[in-house]
């Protein structure tokens, strides 16, 4: 059963129709890739799912509950976490603190706990920091825990964002071009992490990516979009479908990605 369902989504900008009756779904333990040429509406769809944009019409359901129109913080509380095309780390915080802040429901956020139960807050803080460090270690960047995130390489910042998502306890991961701008030597490792997020951590992963080799290697299901859904199915079938090539080679008039 799908944990996330998108149906009948329309979105236009200034009279330019970017998404037309788009639907897709994501299941726990699977990677669903969303591919298409620049201007196809892929990032626009992620922004709608995560609350950064409102659709003109259509439905977005998380665990059967309608969340279309929710602001980003409510989408996060509903269980959706995302990355962006550009790195979005907190530059003046350490790598460890970048991960710790993603942990939801911290007792220290409640004023009465901080004032009247400081020992409880301190104990939980130790637990949360240990958990965050474990995520950094799983991505081989625990050595950067005490470094300011702005001092990390671009690839390390991408890994830090991934650690933050794992720590967030979200059920759905939205990854917007995670391979963009990183060194080719890191692509294989990051691909394995994306796959592991689904198979080992049980997340529903929606991946937007231009590297078709990565898409075909890590995906369970592929949705090709060019304003509307052109073709969808298992990667082995989509790869052979002539509509895949026409979606990328055909003329695209949409301005948003």
PyMOL commands that set and color helices and strands:
alter all, ss='L'
color gray80, all
select helices_A, chain A and resi 42-49+72-78+95-100+107-109+111-116+118-138+142-144+149-151+154-167+184-199+212-218+235-238+242-249
alter helices_A, ss='H'
color red, helices_A
select strands_A, chain A and resi 4-13+16-26+31-35+57-62+65-66+80-82+172-176+204-208+221-225+229-233
alter strands_A, ss='S'
color yellow, strands_A
deselect
rebuild
show_as cartoon
